Amino acid sequence: MGRARTITRRSFLIGSAAIVGGVAFGAYYVTRPTPNPLLNDLPEGEAALTPFVKITPQGITLIVPRADVGQGIASTQAMLIAEELDIDPATATLDPGQPHPAYFNGIIAAESMPFPAWEHGVVADTVRDVMMNVARLTGSQFTGGSSSVADLHEPLRLAGATARETLKAAASARTGVGRADLRTEEGHVILPDGTRIAYTDLAAEAAAIEPVTDVTLRPASDWMRLGKPYQRLDIVAKSTGTQDYGIDVVLPGMLYATVRANPGRGGAMASYSADAALAMQGVRSVVEVNEGLAVIADNTWFAFQAAQALEVNWLPPDYPASSAEMWQALTAGHTDEFRNSRLRDDGDVEAALGGATVIEAEYRTPLLAHAALEPLCATVLIEPDRVQIWTATQIPAVVRDAAAELTGLNPSQVTLHALPAGGSFGRRLDNDYVVQAIQIAATMPGTPIKTTWSRKEDMTHDYPRPLHMAVGRGAVRHGQVMAYDLDTISPSLIASWFGRIFIVPPGPDTMLVWGAYDQPYAIPNYRVTGYAAPPMMPVGSWRSPGACSNSFFHESFLSELIHAAGADPLEERLRLIADADSRRVLEAVGEMSEWAGADIGPGRGRGIAFAHTHGVPVAEVIDVTLTDRGIRIDDVWIAADCGTVFDPVNAEAQLTGAAIFGLGHAMNCELTYESHAVQQTNFDAFEGMRLYQTPRFHTQLLGLAERVRGLGEPATAPSAPALADAIFAATGQRLREMPFNKSVDFT
């Protein structure tokens, strides 16, 4: 991305549309020169695709279709468009747009195939190309997998460049000055004599001409904002408490609701009495919804109180009732009957283990809630020929289609007001809370109703991170790791989530082994096997799904083998690594932390871990001190390579934030069950890393990888194994089960 790049219709198909007094520009990316299917039977007056740039006499609107769930992606999307359009993004209006196939997410489909992200052979890349086109044709739109920048960075820049050059063409037609002699600056076309014509003054004329489709993207050397420190566009609002989230929606005549569902997620309701609730102040009605009941009232507090007064007889769901029973069921899934994949099988593991002393270990990670600060909520207004929804979601098209199905209207009659989320971590990849809100609003057409889950409801009716365990066997010889065999066992997240939202894809469940089979180590005898244990409660995507557990298993067991070999943890990883980007990252973190020959002093420990997730190699070194009150985390060094860094301030925040998220959960968090009910119902029992526990962070983004990738999740994966390794170095105690506070104290 450091050089100018010419994009033509053979790579991109451009659409523009005249609007009232203005013009809209868009870009539809295709990996091969095939026709744009959206052009078929296009209604008169409709754009070839939903645009990314809209210019009217009143102002400039940038369409930023990926959901902002706290990761700052709305700001980054705007910066990518604005850099080529030559405007300050802070002067534009940001709009997430309506769900549309033009906003498909191709990277997710391409990278879900059973090939490591670092592998780029003919077969792997051909399959990825095919899946990219499948996603394009199906119009699959969602935000997740740290894919937003990777997927949209070129289409967004192209849309900005197309708009810029078309506006110059409009100015040329008006003034008679050749387009080549015009330039742009801060939302204006500049004539050779210095005359400035605002983009907004050219909107109508630009709408009347053919868009300029042969454009050159600016080289990084000419960037004004990309790649440089730039304040996120939502910083002021979030720092002053003026940012509006879904929970802040207020509409005229609005009523309020909440839900109460079976304590055992998925269990049915045998009977209920609403008499006590209906007699309470401010209560309008009690209605049945998916999985339970809802109370509609004059305010949220009245609804919350009345929900607790409901008398309900719940039926138990059909999965194990307690955590102890769940672990037994998971262990029983480690048999050939439940074997799902063996995507890594190098050398001859059995022969290598047969002639050596076998090192064995078992690891466990618990169920975890998403526990976002903003509880789930949605506001819905149903009218005879229209539905409006105000909420935060990562799956806008799914929400729209659910609303259409529930109300019997056409999807085109559904308007989604997509709002920023006060956190998600994957939870808003489900739409259960919106479906309930639609069902509630349907009982009172014409009245907007805001449905808000209580904190307890949010915690106990999550789709949690799955229970997960692994069994490792390995051998060392002559100071080197020679054999590595890892079995990873978990209920299938793919079967659970895809079964609710889309359809379960065929083939092996790659998420069972993400973060394990796909690591770029060249261990001579190397095997990773995935087991799909019997399903329990419904589960969902949790920040860095699959890898958040598998990286802990994989790197922790590798550290145990390296220790048994008597080798240096960094040097042995460097010896084994087979990917140039990953090697540079490991070398960088070693230099940053001054690993070689470092003596960090008595009572202290240093650990290291590496993970290649979401296409990004990340290495972390952690220093800890053993104090009288417990383990103190002192410093964390993080090196990563996501390719070109467009938004360096936010990129650093994503690295540190993801590491804090991973460390806090590894230290303290788990969901446990009794009688099918979650025992941790608020933050006091599900405590992340506290401010006083937060270490010093040192980060480096190399920016050398060829492919651009995202950073919302990758630094989560190696944080837990690096911490466990550091604690072992300080105490001699191996931690093989999360949360670590079961075994050690933290200060």
N, C-alpha and C positions, 0 to 999 in steps of 0.2 A: 504493500500500500504506500510505499515511499516514493513512487514514481507516478507520473501522469498515466492515466489509463483511458483509452477511448472505448466507449460503449456504444454499440449501434443496435439496430433492430435485430440483427442476427443473434445478439446475446440477450437483449431486453426488448420487450414490447411495451411501448409507451402509450398511455391513454390520457387524453385531456377532455374536459367537458366544459361547455359554457354554462354558467350559472347566472343568477340574476345580477347583472352588473359586473360580473367577474369571470374568473376562470379557475379551474382545478386541474392539477397535474398529478399523475400517478406513475408508478413503475411496477411492472409485473415481471418477476424474474423467472427465467426458464434456463435449464441447464443445457438444453440442446435447441437448435433452431426449429422448433415446432410451433404450430399455430397456437394462439391464446384461446383456450376453450371458452373463456368468458365473452368472447366476441360473437359467439353463436347466438342468433335470435335476440340480440341486444335490443331492448325496447328503445323507441325514439326518445331522445333527450337524456338518456342515461349514459354515464361514463363507461369506458371499456373496463374499468375497475374502480373500486373505491379509491379516491385520491389520497395522496399524502400531503399535498400542498393546495391550499385554497386561498385565492387572493381576490378581494373585493375592494370597492372604494372605502369600505369601513376598516379594513385591516387584513392582516395575514394570519391564517390558521394553519397550524402544523398538526397533521394526524399522527398520533403516536399510539399504535394499536396494541402494543404489548402492555400488560397490566403492571402497574406500579404497586408492588406489595411491600414497599419500604426499601427496595434495592436501588432506587434512583433511576430506573430505566426510562421513565418518561423524560427526564432531563437529558439523558444520553441520546435517546432517539431524536429529540429536538435539536441537539447539537450537531448530529450527523446531517440532518437536512439543512440546518442553518449555515453550516460551513460552506456548502456548495451554493446555496441560495444567496449567500453574502448578506445575512442579516444577523443582528444580535438576537438569539433565541428568547431572551427575556422580554423582547418587544412584541412577541407573537402570542397568540392564544393557542394553548395546547388542547387537543380534543382526541379522546381515544377512538372516536369513530364508532360506527355501528358494525356488528359482526358481518363479515364478508369473506368469501373464499379468496379474495386477493391478498388477504392477510394470513395465508396459510403458513404453517411452521414446517419447513422442509428438513431442517437440521435434525430435529428430534427423530423423525422417521429414518433419516439416513444413518444416524449414529446408533439406532436401536438394533441394528443387524449384528450377528454374532462374530464381529471382527474387532480386535482392539483398536482404539481410536488412533494409535500411533502407526498402525499397519496401513500402508497405502500401495498394496499390490494391485494388479489389474483386476482380479476378481473382486476384491474388497471395494475398490472405487467404482467398479461397474455396478455392483449391487447398490451402493449408496446413491448413484445417479438414478437408478431405477426407482428407489424409494423416495427420492426427492420429487420425481415426477408423479408418483402415486399420491404423495401429499398435496402436490399442486392440483391434481385433478379432483381430489376429494375435498379440497378446501379446508383441511383440518387446521383450525385456529386455536392455539392456546399458548399460555406463557408458562414455561417451566424448563427444567434441565439446564439452566444457565445458558439458554440458547438464543436469547433475544438479539444481542449484538452480533453473534456469529451468523445468525440467519438474516438479519435485516441491514447490516452495515452498508452493503453495496446498493440494494434497492433504495434505501433512504437517501444516500448521497446522490444517486442517479436522479431521483425525483427532484432534489434541490437544484442539481445542475441543469436539468431539462427546463425547469421553471425559469432559472436565471437566463439561459440562452434564448428562450422564447420571449421573455420580457425585453431582452435586448433587440430581438427581431422586431417586436412591436414598436420599440422606440426608433429603430431604423426606418420602418415604414412611415412613421410620423414625420421624422426630421430629414430623411434623405441621406443621413450619414450611414456609411457601411457598418454592418454589425461588428466587423473586425476592428473598427476604430472606436468602438464603445467599450466602456468598462463598467463595473458595478462596485458599489460601496454602501454598506449599511442600509440596504433597502432602497437604493436609488440606482438608476442608470445614469452614467456620467458621460456627457458629450465631450469632444476634444477641447471645446472652449470653456469647460468647467460647469456648464449648465447641468443641473441635477433634475431628473424626472423621477418622482416617487413611483415605486412599484404599484401602489394602490391607484395612481392616476392612469396606469397602463392596463389595468385589469380588463376592461371591456375590449380594448383593442387586441390584447393577447388572446382573448377568447375567440376572436374571429379569424385567427390564422392557424396554419398547421404548426403543431409543436416542433421544436428543433430537437431531433432525436439523435443526431450524431454529436455527442458531447464528450468532453474530456474532463475526467475527475482531477481535481487539483492535487499536485504532489504534496507530501507531508511538509516539505520545506516552505510551502506557501500557506500553510494552515494558520489561521488567526486565533482559533480557539481550541480546535481538536488537538489532543496531545499535550495541552498546556493546562496549568492549574486554572480551574474555572469553577465558580460556586454553583452548586446544584440549584436548579430553579425553584425547588421547594424548601430551601433551607430557611428562608425568612419566615414563611408561613408555619413551618414545623417548629421553629425556635420561639415563635410568639404565640403559639396556640391557636392560630387562625386557619390552619389547614382543615378543610372539611372532609370528613370520612363518611362512610355509610351510616355510622351511628349518629351523625350530626344532622341528618336530613330532617327538615321540618317543612310541612306543607299545610296550606289552609284546610281546616276541617279534619286534620289527621287524627286517627285513633292509633292505639298502641297494643301490641300483643307479645306474648311469649309462649313457649311450648314446654310441655313436660312429657318426657318419653320414658319408655321402659328402662330401668337401671341396667338391664342386660341388653346391650345394643342388638337390635334385630329381633328381640322378643315381642310377642303379640300382647294384646290387652284382652283380658277375659270379660271385665265389666268395670263400671265406674259410677260414681255419684258426684254430680256437680253442684248439689244443693248448697253446700256451705260456701263454695266459691261464688256462686251467683248472688248470694245474699250480701256479699262484701261491697264496700264503698267503691263506686266508679266502675264496676264490672258490667260490661255490655252483654257478653255471651261467652259460652264455652263450646268449642267445635272440635270434631275429630279431624286429625291430620295424619300423615304418614308417621307411623311409629308411636303415636300417642295422641295427646290432647293439646289444644291451644286455648288461651284465655285472651279475649279482647276487652280492653279497658280504656279509661280516659287518660291514663299515663302508664309508663313502664313500671313504676313502683307498685301501683295497684295490681297490674297484671302479674308481677312476680309474687306478690303476697297471695293472690287468689290461686295461682298455680300450685302453691304448696298446700292449699286447703282442699285440693281435689282428692277424693278417695278412690283409689284405683286398685284393682286386682290384676297384677301383671303375670303373664305366663313366661316361664324360663325359655331362653334361646337354646339351640341344640349344639352348644359347644361346651368345653370344660368350664366348670363354675369357678375354679380358684387358680391362682398362679401356680401352685404346686402341681395341680392336675394338668395345667397347660404345659409345664416343663416336661412332665411325663409323656404327654402326647407328642411334643416336639422331638424328644429323644427317640420315641418309637418310630419317627419318620426317617431315621437314619438306617434305612434298609434298601436293598435293591428294588423293592416294590415301588419306592418313591423316588428313585433316581431319575433326574430330569435331564441332565446334560453332563458332558465331559468335554468342555471346549478347550481345555489345555491338557495335552498329554504328550510331553516331549521325553525322548529317551526311553528308558526302561526302569520305571520307579520300583517295581517289585524286585527286580534283580539287584538294584542298588541298595535297597533296604535289607535284602536277604543276606548280604555279606558284611553288614555293619551293625554297630550298636544303634538301635533305633531310639530316637528322641520323640516323645509324645506329649501332647498338651491338648486341653479342651478349653474353649472360650465361649462366653455367653454375653449377649447384649439383650436388655429388657425391652418391653413395650414402652413407647414414649409418646406423649401428647405433643401436638403442635404448640399449644398454649400461647397463641398470639395475644398481644395486649388488647386489641380490639375484639370483643366477642362477636360471634357471627350474627349478622343482621341483614335485613333487606326490607325495603319499602316498596309496596306494590299498589298501583291504582288500576282497577279494571273497569273499563267502560264498554258500551255495546260493541264498538268497532275498533277498540284500541286497548292495548295493555302497556303500561309504563312500569319499569323496574329501576329502582335506584339501589345499587349494591356494588361491592367489590368482588370481582371474580377473575379467575385465570382461564375460564372456559366460556367465553361470551356466547359463542354460537350454540353451545349445549344449553345454556340458560335460556336463550331466545327460543330454541326449539321446544324446550320443556314448557315454556309459557304458552306457546302456540297450541301444543297438544292438550294441555290442561284446560284451556279456555275454548278450544275449537276454532280459534282464529288462524289466519295465515301468518307465517313468520314475518312477513312484511308489515303486519299490523302490530308488531311488538317493538317497542322502543326501549333500548337498554341504556340507562345513564350509568356508565361504568365509572366508579369512583376509586380514589386511592384507598389502599387497605392499610390498616394499622397492624401490619404483620400478617403472615400467612404460613411460610415455611412449607408450603405444599397443601395446606388444608383447603384452600379455595380452588383446588383442582376438583373438588366435589361440589355438587349443587343441591344437597339435601336441604340446607337452610333456606334456599330460594324457593324450592318446590313447596315447602311448608308455608312460606310467606304468600305464595300464589294461592294455595288452597285456602288460606285464611281470608285473603282479600276477596276471593270469589264468593264468600258468604255475605259480603256487603258491597256490591257493585256501586261504583261512583264515589266511594269513600277511600282515600288513601290510608293504608295501615302499615305502620312500621313494626316489624317483628324483630325482637332482640332476644337472643339466648342469654340466660343468666350465666355467670362464670361457672357455676357448678354444672349446668347443662353443657356448656362448651367443653369442659374438661372430661366429663363422663360420657359424652356422646361424640367423641372424636372418632376419626378413622386413624388409629395410631400407627406408629412405625411398628412393623412386625417383630415378634419374638424371633431371635436368631441365635444359632450356635454353630460352632465349628470344631472339628477334630483334626489335628495335625499330626503327621508322622514325618520324620526326616532323619537325615544322616549327614555327617561331616567326615572329611578325610583330608589329612595333610594340611590342616588349618583352613580348609575351604568348605563351603556348603556344596554338597554333591547330590543330595536327593531331597525333594520337597513334595509332600503329598498333603493336600488340604481338602477336606470334605466340609461343605457349608450347607446348613439345613435351616429351612424357614418355610412357613406357609407362603404361597405365591402372592406377592403384591400385584403382579400383572393380572392374574386371574381375578383378584378381588376388585381392583380399581377399574380395569378395562371392562370387567363384567358389569359394572354399574354405569359406566360412562359411554363406552363405545362397544366394541366386540373384542373378545379375547383373540389376539393374533396367533396364527399357527407357529409351530417350531419351538425351539428351546426357549425357556424363560431366562433371558440373559440377565435380568435384574437379580436373580438368585445368586449370581456369581460376579456381578459388577464390582470392581475394586479388588478382585482376586485373580480371576483367570486372565485378565487383560493387562497385567502389569509387565513392563518391558524388561524383565530379568531373563537372562540366558542361563538359568540353572540347568545343568546337564540332564538331570532326570526330574521332571517338573510336571505335576499333575494337579488339576483342580476339578472337583466334581460337585455338582449342585443337586440337592435333594429338595423336592417340593413336598413338604410335610402336609398332613391333612389340614384343611382350613379350620380356623377357629373363628374369632370375631372378625368382622370386616376390617380391613386395614387399608392404609393409604400412603401416598408419597410423603416422605419426610426429608427435609433438607439433605441433599446428596443421597437419594434412595439407593439401597443396595450397598453402595460404597461406604456409607456411614458406619456400617457394621463390618463389612468384609475387609475394609482397610485395617481396622483394628485387629481382626483375626490374622490377616495376611502378614502385616508388618510386625506384629507382636511375635508370631511364630518365627519369622525370619530373624528377628533380633535374638530369639532364644537359640536358634541354630548357629548364628554368628558367634554368640557368646560361648557356646559349646566348642566351636572350632578354635577359640582363642584369637579370633581375628578382630580388626578394628571395624566398628559398625559402619563408618562412612567408607573406608577403603574397600571393604568387601562388597558393599552395594555398588560402588563405582566399578569394581572388577566385573560384577555380574550384569550391570545395566547394558542394554543393547540398543538404546535409542539416543540419538545425539542431543535432542532437546532435553531429555531427562538427565543426561549426564551433565549438561551445563548447569541445570538447576541444582543438582547435588553438589557440584563443585562450588557454585555460588554460595549456597548456604554454609558450606564448610569454611569458605573465606570470610563470610560475614560474621560467623560465630567464633572465628579463630580456632577451629576444631583441632587442627594438628598440634599435638604437643601441649594442649591447654591443660593447666592444673587449676581447677576452679576452687580448690580449697576443701578443708574437712567439712563433713556433714552436708555436703552438697552432691548433686547428681546431674548428669547431662544425658539427654536422650535424643534420638533422631528417628524420623520416619519419613517415608516417601509414599506418594500416591499419584497415579495417573488417572484422573477422573474428569468426565465431561470434556475430554480432549486436552486437558491442561495438566502438565507435570508440576507437582508442588512438593517441596521438601521443607520440613520444619525441624528445628533444633530447639529444645526446651531445657532451661536450667531451673532446678528446684533446690530449696534448702530445707533440711530437716530441723525444725525448731521444737521447743518444748511444747508448743500448742498444736503441732502438726506440720504438714507439708505446705510450704509457701512456694508459689510459682513466681520466679523472679524475672526471667526474660524469655521471649519467644522470637526466634528468627524465622522468617518465611521467605523463601525464594520460589518464584513461579514464572512460567512463560505462557502467556495467552496470545502471543503474536502482537500485532500492533495495538498499542494502548491508546484509545481515543479519549478517555476521561480519567486521567491519572489520579486525581484526588479521590474520586469515587472508587476507582479500582483498588487503591490502598485500603479504603474503608471496607470494601467487600472482603479483602484478605483478612483483615483483623477481626471484622465482625463474624465471619464464618468460623474463624479459629476460636473466638470467645464462645460462640454458640456450641461448637463441638466440645470444648473443654468443660464448660459449665454442665452440660448434660452428662458427660463422662464422669464428672466428679459426684454429682448429686441426684440425678433424676431417674425415676422409673415410675411406671404405672403398675400397680398390683391389684389383684381382683379377689374378692370374696363374694360368694353367692351371685356371681356374674356381674357384680357392681365394682366400678373403679373406686379405690380407696382414697386417691389423691384428688380432691375436689377444688383446690385453689392453689395459688402460688406459694403459700406458706409451706405446703407439703410437696411442692414441685419447684425447687429453688435452683435457679441458674447461678452463674458466677456473679458474685457481688462486686460492687465497685472497688472496695478495698482489696479484693483478691485479684484484681486485674493486673497482669504483668506489664512490663515494658515490651513494646513490639518494635521489631526492626524488619522492614520489608524491602524486597527488591523484585521488580518486574523486569525480566530480561528483554522482552520485546523482540526476540529473534526468530520465533517459530513462524513458519510460512503461513499457517492458517490462523485466522482470528477466532478466538473462543471467549466465553464468558467466565465471570469470576464469582458469581453469587454463591456457589457451593463448593468448589474444589478444595479450599483450605479447611473445610470442616473435616474431611476424611482423615488426614494424617495427624490431626491434633491429639486424639485419644491415644493412639499407639506411641507417639512421641512422649506424651506425659507418662504413660506407663513405663516406658523405657527409662525415663529420667528418675522415676521413683525407685525402680530396681537398682539403678546406679547409686542412689543415695542410701537405700535401706537393705538391698539384697532380697527384697520381696517381689515376686512376680504377681502382677495383677492380671487375672485372666477373665474377670467378670465385672461388668458395669452394673450399677455405679460404683466407683472406686471407694466411696465413703463407707461401703460395707467392710472395707479392710483397713483403711487409713483415715486419719483426720486431716482436714485442710484448715489452714488459717489465712 
